[in-house]
């Protein structure tokens, strides 16, 4: 049974599972002991944090028991966002573990792991070994240790907020009214700390209009997944009702940020990636006198992202989709910034880790230093028609991808960096499509972009008809 549970909950980059039947204290304690053995070490220290889900404190406690039994010391920072945890790992140079299921519904929880310096861990870089060690503890093949590592509790909220404010000063901003939808998630803790004077650093020109700031892991207002349009409805209405300059929506653990413009229209995460990339390239050139400034974008980002990077004097690096892979590439390439179309944004100045709040600060700084409305700024970064990611349940991923390849391979250039990508130029128009399989579910994910809405819609429907033809 233990092997079955672990194979279910341990994903490519993290752990996710139902709290009543899968991610139970017995499993979590074993993962804690395994993490201590594989990553932390006897007598060494790790950081532990958790979100506002009802199950998070108990699961964090079980993990702590397992880690301390192996002799690892645990510093608990309590309630935190995932990027707060990355800050603690980065600034202190120690491994860290976050209990959160991010944007998943309330009956889920999960674990995000990182090595010292907020370096990611995937199946290929240690998570498989942690899983296998945990299985030995659960099955009784290996006994828990008799050690008792130290345990202390600390808060890093003030230091985290001060650190971010130092990276992106907003003192020269024109007056901005900002509606923030925290979705009852951890942004309800971090946004007041950063914007509303609780760390003694007032931003005089930024007015925050709060929406669902009460921490509540049952998510009584809507799911904490701003990728779904239905979860942006309240924010869009509030932006218009308050005549706000911008709206920000965070997911449950507040490491992703989505943007709504002054007209209440969602802004493509690719456009935000382009905007932030331009600012980070400029910062590197001015303050670091950097020559070769590299910026990462994954292969489902808009073509406009690579164009903006090049136009700004940077060098674009195209990568597959994937959290730990992006972190690894950030470190290997020395890139100053990385953007994913899923609204994960990575910063060299933040140990190569992703930080939705830092991206939001950049957008506010760009808007605050401009005399334009956000809706007037966005078009320079959002140049083409995007389908967004469309998921389809299929019984045979390989067969569906092959059907798309058979239909499109004579019409464009193919590459297989991540699934199948087809790119083409047609009489002055261009388009690309990507179809790739989920690592954990029987899903195919389709993304299409084209130089006109009509062309994008035709290609989207053609590809979907092939994918969903069973």
N, C-alpha and C positions, 0 to 999 in steps of 0.2 A: 504493500500500500504506500509506503514512504517514497519508493522510487516513482510510483505513479503520480503522487501529489507533487513531488519536486519537478518532474518532467512537465507537469501542467503549469506550475506557477513561475518557474524560472524561464524568462523570455530571453531574447537576444541581448538586451541591454539592461534589464532590470528584473524585478520580481513583481507579479501582479496576481491576485486571486481573490476569491470570495472569502469573506472573513469567517463565516460560520462553518464552512466545509473544507476549505483549502488552506488559507493562510491562517492557521491556528497556532496557539502559543508553542506547542510541541515542535512544530516545523520551524517556527521563527527562532526558538532557542538554539536549535541545531545549526541554523544558518549563522547565528551569532558566534557560536563556537568555531564554526568553519571559517568565517571571515577573520576572526582573531588569529587563527592558526595560519591561514594562507596569506593574509595581507598585513595585519597589524603587528603581531609578534608579542612574545611574553615580555611584560614590563614596559611595553610601549603604549602610546596613547592614541585613542580615536575619538572623533566627535560624533555625537548622536543627536538627531533632531526629529521632530515629527510635526505633522499638520493637525488640523482641527477635527478630523474624523473621530467619531466616538471610540473606535477600536484602536486608534493610534497609540495612546499612552500605554495600554496594557501590552500591545505587541512590542513597543519599544522597550518596555521593562523586560519582557521575555528575551529579547535579543541581547539586552545588557547582561542578563544572567549568564547566557551562553558565552559571551565574550569575556566576562570577568572570570568565569570558571577556567578559562585558558590562560589567565594571568594578564590579560590586557586591561589597561586603565581606560575608563570611559568618562569623557566630559560631556554632559548633557546640556544642550542649549535650549531644550524645551520646544515650545511652539515656535515655528520658524517657516519661512518660505524655502524652497529648494535652493534658490540663489543665495540666501543667507547662509545655508549650510556650506555651499561652495566657497563663500567668502571665508568662513571659519577654517575650512580645509586649506584654502590658499594662503591665508595670512599666517597660519600657524604651521603649515607644512606637515599635516598629519592626515591619515585616512579618515573618511567620514561616511555616515550612513543616514539616509533620510527615509522616514516612514511616510509615504503618501501614495495615493493612487491617481494623483494628478487630476485629469479631467473625467475619470471614470465615475459611475454612479456610487451612491452612498454605501451599498453593500459590498464594495470592493475596498481593498487596501493594497499596498505594495511597498517595495523597498528599492531605493536608488543607492548604488554604491559608488564610491570614488576612492582612488588612492590619494596619497599626499599631493598637495598642490592642485586639488580638484580634478585630477586626471581620471578619465572615464574607465570603466571596467565593463567588458563585454564577454560573451561566451569564449571568444578567442583569446582574451587577455586576462583570464582569471576566474570569470563567473562559472564556467563549467567545472573548474576545480573546486570552487566553493560549494557548488551543488553536490558534487560527488562526495566531498568530505561530510557535508551535512547528512547525506544518506547513511553514512557509516554511523553517525551518532544516533540517528533515529532507529536504525535497525539493531542497535546494540553491539555492533561489531567493534566499536570504539567507545570507551567510557568517557564521560565528561571529566574534566580535570578537577582537582581539589584546590586549586589556587583561588584567590579572591582579589582580583584587581581593584584598584582604587576607583571611587566614583565621586565626582563633584558636579555641581550644577552652576552654570554661568549664563549670563545674557550677553549676546553680541549685537543686539538690535541697534543701540546707539552708535557703536563703532561701524557697523555695516552701513547705516544711513549716512554717516559722516563721510565714509569712504566713497560712496556713490556720488554724493554732492560735490566732492572734490574732483571727481572725474569729469563731470558735466555741470559747471556752474550755470545757474539760471538768474543771476542777479541783474543782468542787463536786459532781461526779457521785457517786452511790452506786456501790458495786462492781458492775462489769458483766463478764460473760464473753462474748466476741465471737468467733465462728468466722468467718474470712474465707477465701473461696475466690478465689484470684487467677487460677485457670485457667492457670497458667504464663505469665501475661501481666504487664504493667507494674505492676500493683498489688503484685507481689512486690518491687518496688523502693520504691514510694511508701508502702505501709502501714508497713513497719519504720521509715522515716524519720519518719513522723508519730506513730506510737503506741509505738514500742519504743526510745525514748531515743537513737537514732542522731544526733539533732540537739541533744541536751543538754536536751530539754524533756520530762522524764518525765511520763507520765500514770499516777499511782499507782493509780487505781481502775479502770483498764480493762485486762483481761487478754485478749490476743489469742491465739486458737488458730489457727495457720496451716494452710492447706490448699493445696497446689500452689503454693508461693511460688517454686520454682525457675524462672528465666527460660528458656523453651524454646519457640521459635516453631514447633516441630512439634506442640505441644499433645498430649502423650502420654496425658493423662488424660481430657480431654473438650474439645470445641470451646469457644472462649471467647465463647459466645453465651448469656448467662443468660436471654434471652427464650424459649429453648426449654426446656420442662419437664425433658427428659432431662438437661440440663446442670446442673440444680439437685439431682439425686438425691443426690450425695455430700454436698453441703452440708446438706441436710435431715437426712440420717442423722447427720452429725457434730454438728449442733445438739442432737439428742436424746441422742446418746451422751455428750456432754460436759456435758449439762444447762445449756446456754448460754442466755443471755438473748436473743440475737439472732444471726442469720447475715447476712453480707454477701457478695454475689457480684459481681465486676467483669468487664467484658468485656476484650478483649485489650489495648486501649490505655488502659483504666481510666478512661474518661470517663463510663461509665454504671455505676450501682450498683443492684442488685436486693436486696431485703430478704426475709428469712425470719424468721418469729416464733418464739417459744420453744417452740411445738408443732411446729415444722418445716414450717409452712404458708407458702407464698409470700404476700407482701403486695402488693396491687395497686400499681403505680407511681402511679396516681391518688391512692391514699390517702397515699402518701409526699409527693406534690405538695401535697396539702391540709395535711398536717402541717407541712411546711416553709414553705408560704405563710403559715400562721397565725403562725409564729415570726418570719418576715421582716416581716410587717405590724406585729407588736408591737414589733420592734426599731426600725423606722422611726418609729413613733409616740413611743417612749420616748427614743431617742437622737438622732433627727433632728427631732423635733417636727413631723413631716410631717402634713399635713392630708389631701390627696387621694392615697392610697396605691394604686397600680395594680399588678395582678398578672395575668400572661398565662397562659392555659391553651389548649391546642389543642382542636379540636372533637371529638376522640375521647377526651378525658379524661372521667371520670365527672362526672355532674351534681353530685355531692357536692363537687367541687373549687370550682365557682363558688359553691355554697352556703356553704362554709367561708370563702371569701374575703369574701363579703358579711357573714356573721355576725361575722367578725373585724374589721370596719370598713374593709375594702378594697373596691376597685372592680375587678371581673373584666373582662378583655378577652379575647374569644374570637378565635382565629386559625386559619388553615389549618395543616396539618402541614408541617413543614419547618425544618431546622436554621438555614440562613442567614436565612430569613424571620423566625424567632423572634428571632434576634439583632438584625435590623434593627428589628423592632417594639419590642424592649427599649429600644434607643437612642432611637427616635422618641417613645415614650410615657413614658419615664422610669420604667418599671415596676421595682419592687424585686426581683421574682422572676418566673420563667416555668417552667412545668412541661409536659412532654410525656408522653403515656401510654407512650412508648417508653423511659422512664426517663432522658431527658435533662432536666437541671435547670439553669436559667440564673439568674445572680445579678448584680444591679446592682453589688454590692460586688466582683465579679470581672469587671469590664468588660463586663457583659452576656453573657459566655460561659458555656458549660455546664461543670459540674464535679461529677462523681459523688461524689468524695471529700468535697467540701464538703457535699453533701446528706447523706452518711452521718454526718458530724460533727453535723449538725443533729438527725438521728434519735437518735443516741446521747445528745446533750445533753437532748433531750426525755424520753427513757427514763430517763436518769440522774437527772433532777430530779423524777421521779415515783416513787411507791411501788407503781405498778401494773406488771403484766406487759405486754409489748408486745401480746400477744394480747387484752388487755383495753383497751388504748388505741386499737387500730386501728378498732373498729366506729364510733367517732364520725367517722372520715374515710372509711370504706368502708360506704356505706349501702344500696347497690343491687346488683343482680345483673348482672355484666359477662360478655360472651362472650370478651373478649380479641380480638386481631386474628386473623382467619382468612383465609388466602390461597387463592385458586382460580385455576388456569390456565385462561384463556379465549382463544378465537381472535378474538373481537370484543368489546372492552371496551364500546364505545358501545352495542351491541345488548343486552348483559347488563345494563348500567345502566338502559337504557330498559325492560327487562322488569321490573326491580324498581320503577321509577317507575310503570309501568302498574298494577302490583298494589297499590301502597301510596299513591298520591297522593290517593285519596279518603278516606284514613283518618287523615291528619295534615297538618301544615304542612311545606312543602318549602323547603329552601334549597340553594344551589349554591356555597357558599363554597369547598368542596373536595370535588369529586365530588357526590354526592347525599346529603343528610341529610333524614330524615323524623322529625318529632317529634309525639307525640300524648299526650293525656290521655284515659283511658277509665274512667269511673266510679270515680274516686279513684285508679286506677292510672296510671302513666305509662310511656312507652317512647320510645326513639329508636334509629334505625339509620343508619349511614353506610356507603356503598359508594363506593370511589374507586379509580382505576387507578394502577398503578405507572408511574413515569416511564421505567423502564429494562427492564422485563420484561413479558411478556404475562399479568400477574396483576391480579386484582381483590382488594381488601382490604375485608373486611367487619368492622364492629364493631357490636355490639348491646348496649344496656343497658335494663333494665326494673326495675320496682319489686318484682318477685318472680321467683324462679328459673323457675317454670313458664312465665310469660309470656315471659321472655327466651328460653327454649329453643324455644318454639313459633315465635316470630318469627325466631330464628336459622335453624331448619330450613326455614321457608318461604322465607326470602331465599336460602339456599344452594341450594334446589331450583331456584329461578329462575336463579341465576347459573350453575349447573353443568348446566343443561339445554341441550345443544348438538345 
